[in-house]
């Protein structure tokens, strides 16, 4: 992978970075099209050692294509993918041995036992004997499948198969773990366990690319994230930095039409129509103190009382990635 090149002016290069201070992974201006339709366009980001980096986007955003190119399963049309030289050298100069890839589609053999699946995948990384047995036992313990080691993979639940997929990617102790929608279709217990596993491996120094359309997961476990849509990066920052782009707000929902009171209310909040429902939004961005926000809310409620407009509800909406995502990508339905 370190020397793959594509001829022409729009070639993609896979190479090892030279400076010791380089991130574990650097992706620059990555491009990929299918039949002339761009799937990934000018995607750039870095992943540091021990970092959980999120790729957030809807189905078809380009997440899987991006990760498949990083893993060497797809050849990019253009751009560059660099791995840290020192880390790559530890694996004999082959960057593929730095990576553990957990695809969205289950990659287990149904007629092998859980342990046999792991032994097979471990052998692909030249593991054998006591070393292989020890790593299989450790991986089973990490994902909570020790008591199912002799069960055929076909007998496992969907969540257990996801955990087995995860375990297979850990056997060769990768430096970078790539997870493509790892919690799709799993039960809540398996989902929580997988997220705990991600936290644990990152705490041990492993880097993780975590691709998901579940925004609450990315917000909960990632240090930084990129929001993708239609193959483009719309935003890339720390989770805190992304959340700072969204204002918290207080929603006041009147139980009757605001009517002529709208001009009075507008001095303290914004009157909007969301889903056919009239709302008064009191936004709390810009470093405004909680006291000022409370004062504006008091004024709004006082106006509604004076105008004899009943209030259906008052609710605080905190900043979250879902609101930012909808702001960036729009609220229209997707096919």
Secondary structure, 3 states (H helix, E strand, C coil): CCCCECCCCCCEEEEEECCCCCCCEEEEEEEEEECCEEEEEEEEEEECCCCEEEEECCCCCCHHHHHHHHCCCCCCCEEEEEEEHHHHHHCCCCHHHHEEEECCCCCCCCCCEHHHHHHHHHHHCCCCHHHHHHHHHHHHHHHCCHHHCCCEHHHCCHHHHHHHHHHHHHCCCCCEEEEECCCCCCCHHHHHHHHHHHHHHHHCCCEEEEEECCHHHHHHHCCEEEEEECCEEEEEEEHHHHHCCCCCEEEEEECCCCHHHHHHHCCCCEEEEECCEEEEEEECCCCCCHHHHHHHHHHHHHHHHHCCCCEEEEEEECCCHHHHHHHHHCCCCCC
